[in-house]
Amino acid sequence: MKLSMLFLTVLIVITFFPNSSQSHQNIPYCPEKSIRVYEHTSFTGRRKLIELEGFQEGEVYSLKAMDMQDNISSVVWNLPSGWVVMLHDHENGTGKTYQMKGNGSDPSTHNKDFRDCATSFSYRRGYKARWDR
Ligand SMILES: [Ca+2]
């Protein structure tokens, strides 16, 4: 009886307190000049790497082709200084936008009122002040 109680306690501890080093969110790696979008919060579910050099600056690209429209819930990015990536609510780059600059990650875009609504994206390289070049 005592042994089974011990076993149960150990089981509960393992279940509810997984390896504490993993309890603070692991932010996934993102290659330079890219963003990675995830279907679910906390960088889970289906994911897509968007390597920006494969796209024209200033153009608006649909996420439908990547099968990620109205679906993104977390994102990680790694951008050079001055670059800005925007997720747009609508196909043509209009509606609500979600901006990314520098290096960063967001385990839940929902917190910024951007839940499962990204339909297109665009980016710019030239936000650096002119006197800075
Ligand atoms: Ca949308």
Backbone and ligand atoms as CSV (ligand in chain L), in Angstrom:
chain,resi,resn,atom,element,x,y,z
A,1,MET,N,N,0.832,-1.208,0.000
A,1,MET,CA,C,0.000,0.000,0.000
A,1,MET,C,C,0.862,1.252,0.000
A,2,LYS,N,N,1.861,1.297,0.908
A,2,LYS,CA,C,2.739,2.455,0.972
A,2,LYS,C,C,3.523,2.618,-0.323
A,3,LEU,N,N,3.916,1.475,-0.858
A,3,LEU,CA,C,4.707,1.508,-2.089
A,3,LEU,C,C,3.881,2.083,-3.243
A,4,SER,N,N,2.628,1.672,-3.298
A,4,SER,CA,C,1.799,2.172,-4.403
A,4,SER,C,C,1.516,3.666,-4.244
A,5,MET,N,N,1.428,4.132,-2.981
A,5,MET,CA,C,1.253,5.572,-2.749
A,5,MET,C,C,2.483,6.341,-3.225
A,6,LEU,N,N,3.646,5.780,-2.924
A,6,LEU,CA,C,4.899,6.399,-3.351
A,6,LEU,C,C,4.943,6.475,-4.873
A,7,PHE,N,N,4.585,5.370,-5.478
A,7,PHE,CA,C,4.585,5.305,-6.943
A,7,PHE,C,C,3.646,6.364,-7.533
A,8,LEU,N,N,2.494,6.489,-6.934
A,8,LEU,CA,C,1.494,7.450,-7.401
A,8,LEU,C,C,2.017,8.880,-7.249
A,9,THR,N,N,2.678,9.143,-6.101
A,9,THR,CA,C,3.234,10.475,-5.869
A,9,THR,C,C,4.277,10.823,-6.925
A,10,VAL,N,N,5.163,9.855,-7.190
A,10,VAL,CA,C,6.209,10.070,-8.200
A,10,VAL,C,C,5.566,10.350,-9.553
A,11,LEU,N,N,4.551,9.595,-9.877
A,11,LEU,CA,C,3.860,9.750,-11.151
A,11,LEU,C,C,3.247,11.142,-11.271
A,12,ILE,N,N,2.637,11.605,-10.175
A,12,ILE,CA,C,2.009,12.927,-10.184
A,12,ILE,C,C,3.069,14.019,-10.367
A,13,VAL,N,N,4.182,13.876,-9.656
A,13,VAL,CA,C,5.261,14.864,-9.753
A,13,VAL,C,C,5.787,14.927,-11.186
A,14,ILE,N,N,5.993,13.765,-11.790
A,14,ILE,CA,C,6.509,13.719,-13.164
A,14,ILE,C,C,5.503,14.345,-14.131
A,15,THR,N,N,4.237,14.085,-13.891
A,15,THR,CA,C,3.206,14.585,-14.792
A,15,THR,C,C,3.062,16.104,-14.712
A,16,PHE,N,N,3.052,16.617,-13.483
A,16,PHE,CA,C,2.748,18.043,-13.335
A,16,PHE,C,C,3.964,18.948,-13.256
A,17,PHE,N,N,5.122,18.357,-13.000
A,17,PHE,CA,C,6.327,19.175,-12.958
A,17,PHE,C,C,7.389,18.584,-13.873
A,18,PRO,N,N,7.165,18.692,-15.165
A,18,PRO,CA,C,8.173,18.156,-16.076
A,18,PRO,C,C,9.477,18.937,-15.919
A,19,ASN,N,N,10.535,18.349,-16.378
A,19,ASN,CA,C,11.876,18.942,-16.330
A,19,ASN,C,C,11.817,20.465,-16.290
A,20,SER,N,N,12.218,21.033,-15.162
A,20,SER,CA,C,11.996,22.462,-14.942
A,20,SER,C,C,12.751,23.323,-15.949
A,21,SER,N,N,13.838,22.799,-16.505
A,21,SER,CA,C,14.583,23.607,-17.480
A,21,SER,C,C,13.757,23.811,-18.752
A,22,GLN,N,N,12.753,22.969,-18.946
A,22,GLN,CA,C,11.918,23.127,-20.140
A,22,GLN,C,C,10.679,23.975,-19.863
A,23,SER,N,N,10.488,24.333,-18.604
A,23,SER,CA,C,9.260,25.047,-18.299
A,23,SER,C,C,9.299,26.492,-18.788
A,24,HIS,N,N,10.511,27.071,-18.865
A,24,HIS,CA,C,10.537,28.351,-19.574
A,24,HIS,C,C,10.714,28.049,-21.048
A,25,GLN,N,N,9.885,28.672,-21.813
A,25,GLN,CA,C,9.710,28.335,-23.214
A,25,GLN,C,C,11.005,28.267,-24.028
A,26,ASN,N,N,11.199,27.178,-24.723
A,26,ASN,CA,C,12.313,27.103,-25.651
A,26,ASN,C,C,11.943,27.850,-26.925
A,27,ILE,N,N,12.743,28.867,-27.238
A,27,ILE,CA,C,12.471,29.616,-28.457
A,27,ILE,C,C,13.231,28.949,-29.597
A,28,PRO,N,N,12.509,28.549,-30.640
A,28,PRO,CA,C,13.175,27.826,-31.714
A,28,PRO,C,C,14.130,28.720,-32.504
A,29,TYR,N,N,15.101,28.092,-33.101
A,29,TYR,CA,C,16.068,28.785,-33.950
A,29,TYR,C,C,15.395,29.275,-35.230
A,30,CYS,N,N,15.786,30.453,-35.662
A,30,CYS,CA,C,15.301,30.963,-36.945
A,30,CYS,C,C,16.495,31.473,-37.732
A,31,PRO,N,N,16.697,30.988,-38.958
A,31,PRO,CA,C,17.827,31.453,-39.748
A,31,PRO,C,C,17.714,32.949,-40.068
A,32,GLU,N,N,18.829,33.569,-40.342
A,32,GLU,CA,C,18.854,35.005,-40.651
A,32,GLU,C,C,18.000,35.336,-41.872
A,33,LYS,N,N,17.430,36.536,-41.872
A,33,LYS,CA,C,16.604,37.036,-42.979
A,33,LYS,C,C,15.392,36.146,-43.220
A,34,SER,N,N,14.852,35.612,-42.125
A,34,SER,CA,C,13.704,34.711,-42.241
A,34,SER,C,C,12.727,34.937,-41.100
A,35,ILE,N,N,11.523,34.464,-41.319
A,35,ILE,CA,C,10.579,34.301,-40.217
A,35,ILE,C,C,10.076,32.853,-40.278
A,36,ARG,N,N,9.664,32.348,-39.130
A,36,ARG,CA,C,9.056,31.014,-39.123
A,36,ARG,C,C,7.701,31.142,-38.435
A,37,VAL,N,N,6.685,30.685,-39.118
A,37,VAL,CA,C,5.329,30.809,-38.583
A,37,VAL,C,C,4.810,29.439,-38.151
A,38,TYR,N,N,4.001,29.453,-37.097
A,38,TYR,CA,C,3.484,28.209,-36.509
A,38,TYR,C,C,1.963,28.236,-36.423
A,39,GLU,N,N,1.391,27.089,-36.621
A,39,GLU,CA,C,-0.061,26.925,-36.577
A,39,GLU,C,C,-0.630,27.193,-35.181
A,40,HIS,N,N,0.073,26.729,-34.150
A,40,HIS,CA,C,-0.428,26.863,-32.778
A,40,HIS,C,C,0.466,27.789,-31.957
A,41,THR,N,N,0.002,28.151,-30.775
A,41,THR,CA,C,0.808,28.958,-29.866
A,41,THR,C,C,2.009,28.144,-29.374
A,42,SER,N,N,2.958,28.845,-28.792
A,42,SER,CA,C,4.167,28.224,-28.225
A,42,SER,C,C,4.967,27.424,-29.246
A,43,PHE,N,N,4.926,27.880,-30.498
A,43,PHE,CA,C,5.756,27.313,-31.568
A,43,PHE,C,C,5.473,25.827,-31.785
A,44,THR,N,N,4.200,25.500,-31.862
A,44,THR,CA,C,3.814,24.107,-32.100
A,44,THR,C,C,2.875,24.017,-33.304
A,45,GLY,N,N,2.599,22.816,-33.703
A,45,GLY,CA,C,1.732,22.571,-34.851
A,45,GLY,C,C,2.519,22.677,-36.151
A,46,ARG,N,N,1.782,22.785,-37.243
A,46,ARG,CA,C,2.446,22.912,-38.538
A,46,ARG,C,C,3.258,24.189,-38.555
A,47,ARG,N,N,4.378,24.183,-39.276
A,47,ARG,CA,C,5.224,25.376,-39.322
A,47,ARG,C,C,5.746,25.584,-40.728
A,48,LYS,N,N,6.109,26.830,-40.996
A,48,LYS,CA,C,6.648,27.176,-42.315
A,48,LYS,C,C,7.766,28.192,-42.138
A,49,LEU,N,N,8.868,27.934,-42.781
A,49,LEU,CA,C,9.962,28.895,-42.799
A,49,LEU,C,C,9.805,29.783,-44.029
A,50,ILE,N,N,9.812,31.084,-43.829
A,50,ILE,CA,C,9.728,32.021,-44.956
A,50,ILE,C,C,11.075,32.733,-45.070
A,51,GLU,N,N,11.831,32.357,-46.079
A,51,GLU,CA,C,13.141,32.974,-46.310
A,51,GLU,C,C,12.934,34.165,-47.219
A,52,LEU,N,N,13.139,35.361,-46.639
A,52,LEU,CA,C,12.700,36.585,-47.307
A,52,LEU,C,C,13.463,36.897,-48.588
A,53,GLU,N,N,14.667,36.410,-48.693
A,53,GLU,CA,C,15.424,36.712,-49.907
A,53,GLU,C,C,14.813,36.049,-51.138
A,54,GLY,N,N,13.923,35.122,-50.926
A,54,GLY,CA,C,13.210,34.515,-52.042
A,54,GLY,C,C,12.000,35.340,-52.479
A,55,PHE,N,N,11.802,36.496,-51.844
A,55,PHE,CA,C,10.625,37.320,-52.145
A,55,PHE,C,C,11.043,38.763,-52.413
A,56,GLN,N,N,10.242,39.441,-53.240
A,56,GLN,CA,C,10.511,40.844,-53.580
A,56,GLN,C,C,10.087,41.764,-52.444
A,57,GLU,N,N,10.984,42.659,-52.073
A,57,GLU,CA,C,10.662,43.668,-51.087
A,57,GLU,C,C,9.472,44.512,-51.568
A,58,GLY,N,N,8.526,44.764,-50.684
A,58,GLY,CA,C,7.406,45.646,-51.025
A,58,GLY,C,C,6.224,44.941,-51.676
A,59,GLU,N,N,6.429,43.725,-52.153
A,59,GLU,CA,C,5.317,42.967,-52.743
A,59,GLU,C,C,4.511,42.285,-51.633
A,60,VAL,N,N,3.262,41.999,-51.936
A,60,VAL,CA,C,2.421,41.296,-50.964
A,60,VAL,C,C,2.240,39.848,-51.438
A,61,TYR,N,N,2.529,38.914,-50.563
A,61,TYR,CA,C,2.439,37.491,-50.910
A,61,TYR,C,C,1.363,36.799,-50.088
A,62,SER,N,N,0.629,35.957,-50.745
A,62,SER,CA,C,-0.437,35.226,-50.073
A,62,SER,C,C,0.129,34.070,-49.258
A,63,LEU,N,N,-0.463,33.843,-48.112
A,63,LEU,CA,C,-0.079,32.686,-47.298
A,63,LEU,C,C,-0.899,31.453,-47.692
A,64,LYS,N,N,-1.854,31.651,-48.588
A,64,LYS,CA,C,-2.689,30.520,-49.023
A,64,LYS,C,C,-1.857,29.479,-49.742
A,65,ALA,N,N,-0.937,29.974,-50.561
A,65,ALA,CA,C,-0.082,29.066,-51.315
A,65,ALA,C,C,0.727,28.174,-50.378
A,66,MET,N,N,0.993,28.679,-49.168
A,66,MET,CA,C,1.750,27.903,-48.178
A,66,MET,C,C,0.811,27.135,-47.261
A,67,ASP,N,N,-0.482,27.261,-47.537
A,67,ASP,CA,C,-1.494,26.583,-46.735
A,67,ASP,C,C,-1.426,27.010,-45.259
A,68,MET,N,N,-1.140,28.294,-45.046
A,68,MET,CA,C,-1.041,28.800,-43.676
A,68,MET,C,C,-1.976,29.992,-43.449
A,69,GLN,N,N,-2.932,30.196,-44.321
A,69,GLN,CA,C,-3.796,31.372,-44.151
A,69,GLN,C,C,-4.756,31.213,-42.978
A,70,ASP,N,N,-4.994,32.321,-42.292
A,70,ASP,CA,C,-5.904,32.366,-41.140
A,70,ASP,C,C,-5.589,31.261,-40.129
A,71,ASN,N,N,-4.335,31.122,-39.870
A,71,ASN,CA,C,-3.892,29.926,-39.160
A,71,ASN,C,C,-2.731,30.170,-38.197
A,72,ILE,N,N,-2.049,31.300,-38.334
A,72,ILE,CA,C,-0.804,31.495,-37.578
A,72,ILE,C,C,-1.087,31.940,-36.144
A,73,SER,N,N,-0.417,31.293,-35.186
A,73,SER,CA,C,-0.624,31.632,-33.776
A,73,SER,C,C,0.659,31.935,-33.014
A,74,SER,N,N,1.807,31.583,-33.588
A,74,SER,CA,C,3.069,32.009,-32.982
A,74,SER,C,C,4.094,32.165,-34.097
A,75,VAL,N,N,5.130,32.938,-33.784
A,75,VAL,CA,C,6.084,33.277,-34.835
A,75,VAL,C,C,7.444,33.614,-34.225
A,76,VAL,N,N,8.490,33.299,-34.971
A,76,VAL,CA,C,9.844,33.664,-34.555
A,76,VAL,C,C,10.517,34.325,-35.758
A,77,TRP,N,N,11.363,35.343,-35.507
A,77,TRP,CA,C,11.968,36.052,-36.631
A,77,TRP,C,C,13.404,36.435,-36.327
A,78,ASN,N,N,14.159,36.616,-37.407
A,78,ASN,CA,C,15.574,36.959,-37.304
A,78,ASN,C,C,15.901,37.870,-38.484
A,79,LEU,N,N,15.856,39.178,-38.231
A,79,LEU,CA,C,15.937,40.150,-39.331
A,79,LEU,C,C,17.099,41.125,-39.145
A,80,PRO,N,N,17.742,41.497,-40.253
A,80,PRO,CA,C,18.794,42.502,-40.161
A,80,PRO,C,C,18.206,43.849,-39.739
A,81,SER,N,N,19.048,44.704,-39.234
A,81,SER,CA,C,18.614,46.030,-38.824
A,81,SER,C,C,17.915,46.749,-39.979
A,82,GLY,N,N,16.786,47.346,-39.693
A,82,GLY,CA,C,16.066,48.094,-40.713
A,82,GLY,C,C,14.981,47.308,-41.433
A,83,TRP,N,N,15.054,45.997,-41.356
A,83,TRP,CA,C,14.043,45.186,-42.036
A,83,TRP,C,C,12.771,45.112,-41.186
A,84,VAL,N,N,11.643,45.151,-41.883
A,84,VAL,CA,C,10.359,45.013,-41.209
A,84,VAL,C,C,9.528,43.996,-41.984
A,85,VAL,N,N,9.011,43.018,-41.277
A,85,VAL,CA,C,8.100,42.051,-41.910
A,85,VAL,C,C,6.709,42.292,-41.349
A,86,MET,N,N,5.726,42.278,-42.230
A,86,MET,CA,C,4.348,42.483,-41.798
A,86,MET,C,C,3.457,41.329,-42.242
A,87,LEU,N,N,2.660,40.864,-41.303
A,87,LEU,CA,C,1.583,39.931,-41.641
A,87,LEU,C,C,0.329,40.774,-41.796
A,88,HIS,N,N,-0.457,40.480,-42.818
A,88,HIS,CA,C,-1.675,41.244,-43.082
A,88,HIS,C,C,-2.898,40.343,-42.953
A,89,ASP,N,N,-3.981,40.959,-42.529
A,89,ASP,CA,C,-5.230,40.218,-42.361
A,89,ASP,C,C,-5.807,39.765,-43.709
A,90,HIS,N,N,-5.678,40.637,-44.720
A,90,HIS,CA,C,-6.310,40.318,-46.001
A,90,HIS,C,C,-5.290,39.981,-47.084
A,91,GLU,N,N,-5.801,39.376,-48.117
A,91,GLU,CA,C,-5.025,38.907,-49.263
A,91,GLU,C,C,-4.168,40.016,-49.896
A,92,ASN,N,N,-4.732,41.219,-49.976
A,92,ASN,CA,C,-4.069,42.309,-50.696
A,92,ASN,C,C,-3.205,43.195,-49.798
A,93,GLY,N,N,-2.914,42.739,-48.615
A,93,GLY,CA,C,-2.044,43.513,-47.719
A,93,GLY,C,C,-2.779,44.549,-46.891
A,94,THR,N,N,-4.095,44.489,-46.860
A,94,THR,CA,C,-4.863,45.445,-46.059
A,94,THR,C,C,-5.373,44.776,-44.777
A,95,GLY,N,N,-6.130,45.557,-44.018
A,95,GLY,CA,C,-6.664,45.045,-42.751
A,95,GLY,C,C,-5.642,45.194,-41.642
A,96,LYS,N,N,-5.872,44.462,-40.578
A,96,LYS,CA,C,-4.956,44.515,-39.438
A,96,LYS,C,C,-3.568,44.057,-39.868
A,97,THR,N,N,-2.542,44.618,-39.244
A,97,THR,CA,C,-1.191,44.145,-39.533
A,97,THR,C,C,-0.469,43.760,-38.246
A,98,TYR,N,N,0.514,42.919,-38.422
A,98,TYR,CA,C,1.347,42.469,-37.312
A,98,TYR,C,C,2.795,42.657,-37.758
A,99,GLN,N,N,3.554,43.433,-36.981
A,99,GLN,CA,C,4.910,43.797,-37.412
A,99,GLN,C,C,6.009,43.075,-36.660
A,100,MET,N,N,7.076,42.760,-37.386
A,100,MET,CA,C,8.254,42.145,-36.769
A,100,MET,C,C,9.509,42.889,-37.197
A,101,LYS,N,N,10.376,43.177,-36.228
A,101,LYS,CA,C,11.648,43.851,-36.492
A,101,LYS,C,C,12.743,43.193,-35.678
A,102,GLY,N,N,13.961,43.278,-36.172
A,102,GLY,CA,C,15.113,42.767,-35.419
A,102,GLY,C,C,15.012,41.270,-35.170
A,103,ASN,N,N,15.400,40.879,-33.964
A,103,ASN,CA,C,15.347,39.486,-33.557
A,103,ASN,C,C,14.244,39.317,-32.553
A,104,GLY,N,N,13.408,38.330,-32.726
A,104,GLY,CA,C,12.379,38.179,-31.710
A,104,GLY,C,C,11.518,36.959,-31.905
A,105,SER,N,N,10.575,36.837,-31.013
A,105,SER,CA,C,9.646,35.715,-31.071
A,105,SER,C,C,8.388,36.113,-30.314
A,106,ASP,N,N,7.311,35.474,-30.672
A,106,ASP,CA,C,6.042,35.727,-29.989
A,106,ASP,C,C,5.315,34.390,-29.857
A,107,PRO,N,N,5.252,33.858,-28.643
A,107,PRO,CA,C,4.616,32.553,-28.468
A,107,PRO,C,C,3.098,32.592,-28.651
A,108,SER,N,N,2.529,33.795,-28.709
A,108,SER,CA,C,1.090,33.891,-28.956
A,108,SER,C,C,0.730,35.239,-29.570
A,109,THR,N,N,0.527,35.226,-30.872
A,109,THR,CA,C,0.139,36.472,-31.545
A,109,THR,C,C,-1.281,36.882,-31.130
A,110,HIS,N,N,-2.000,35.978,-30.495
A,110,HIS,CA,C,-3.363,36.280,-30.034
A,110,HIS,C,C,-3.365,37.466,-29.089
A,111,ASN,N,N,-2.273,37.575,-28.295
A,111,ASN,CA,C,-2.195,38.658,-27.316
A,111,ASN,C,C,-2.160,40.031,-27.974
A,112,LYS,N,N,-1.762,40.051,-29.233
A,112,LYS,CA,C,-1.722,41.331,-29.945
A,112,LYS,C,C,-2.918,41.441,-30.889
A,113,ASP,N,N,-3.993,40.806,-30.531
A,113,ASP,CA,C,-5.205,40.845,-31.336
A,113,ASP,C,C,-4.936,40.360,-32.753
A,114,PHE,N,N,-4.139,39.333,-32.871
A,114,PHE,CA,C,-3.832,38.800,-34.200
A,114,PHE,C,C,-3.923,37.280,-34.152
A,115,ARG,N,N,-5.146,36.841,-33.959
A,115,ARG,CA,C,-5.386,35.410,-33.808
A,115,ARG,C,C,-5.845,34.778,-35.118
A,116,ASP,N,N,-5.051,33.868,-35.627
A,116,ASP,CA,C,-5.455,33.084,-36.800
A,116,ASP,C,C,-6.020,33.954,-37.925
A,117,CYS,N,N,-5.395,35.101,-38.168
A,117,CYS,CA,C,-5.995,35.949,-39.209
A,117,CYS,C,C,-5.031,36.357,-40.330
A,118,ALA,N,N,-3.756,36.003,-40.207
A,118,ALA,CA,C,-2.805,36.396,-41.255
A,118,ALA,C,C,-3.126,35.700,-42.571
A,119,THR,N,N,-3.283,36.488,-43.627
A,119,THR,CA,C,-3.604,35.932,-44.939
A,119,THR,C,C,-2.518,36.248,-45.955
A,120,SER,N,N,-1.757,37.322,-45.696
A,120,SER,CA,C,-0.663,37.650,-46.595
A,120,SER,C,C,0.477,38.273,-45.799
A,121,PHE,N,N,1.624,38.394,-46.441
A,121,PHE,CA,C,2.756,39.052,-45.776
A,121,PHE,C,C,3.534,39.894,-46.770
A,122,SER,N,N,4.289,40.847,-46.247
A,122,SER,CA,C,5.192,41.650,-47.065
A,122,SER,C,C,6.362,42.058,-46.187
A,123,TYR,N,N,7.399,42.583,-46.812
A,123,TYR,CA,C,8.518,43.066,-45.997
A,123,TYR,C,C,9.234,44.218,-46.679
A,124,ARG,N,N,9.940,44.991,-45.870
A,124,ARG,CA,C,10.762,46.090,-46.367
A,124,ARG,C,C,12.138,46.016,-45.729
A,125,ARG,N,N,13.114,46.480,-46.488
A,125,ARG,CA,C,14.484,46.473,-45.956
A,125,ARG,C,C,14.906,47.867,-45.532
A,126,GLY,N,N,14.160,48.858,-45.983
A,126,GLY,CA,C,14.682,50.223,-45.912
A,126,GLY,C,C,14.136,51.120,-44.840
A,127,TYR,N,N,14.026,50.631,-43.620
A,127,TYR,CA,C,13.517,51.525,-42.587
A,127,TYR,C,C,14.645,52.223,-41.834
A,128,LYS,N,N,15.885,51.920,-42.215
A,128,LYS,CA,C,17.038,52.564,-41.603
A,128,LYS,C,C,17.017,54.045,-41.981
A,129,ALA,N,N,17.326,54.904,-41.019
A,129,ALA,CA,C,17.352,56.339,-41.314
A,129,ALA,C,C,18.406,56.625,-42.389
A,130,ARG,N,N,18.095,57.534,-43.283
A,130,ARG,CA,C,18.989,57.810,-44.412
A,130,ARG,C,C,20.367,58.270,-43.938
A,131,TRP,N,N,20.392,59.087,-42.872
A,131,TRP,CA,C,21.664,59.604,-42.367
A,131,TRP,C,C,22.494,58.517,-41.679
A,132,ASP,N,N,21.933,57.344,-41.593
A,132,ASP,CA,C,22.581,56.227,-40.921
A,132,ASP,C,C,23.453,55.399,-41.871
A,133,ARG,N,N,23.289,55.609,-43.160
A,133,ARG,CA,C,23.983,54.735,-44.128
A,133,ARG,C,C,25.371,55.270,-44.489
L,1,CA,CA,CA,-7.378,36.879,-42.786
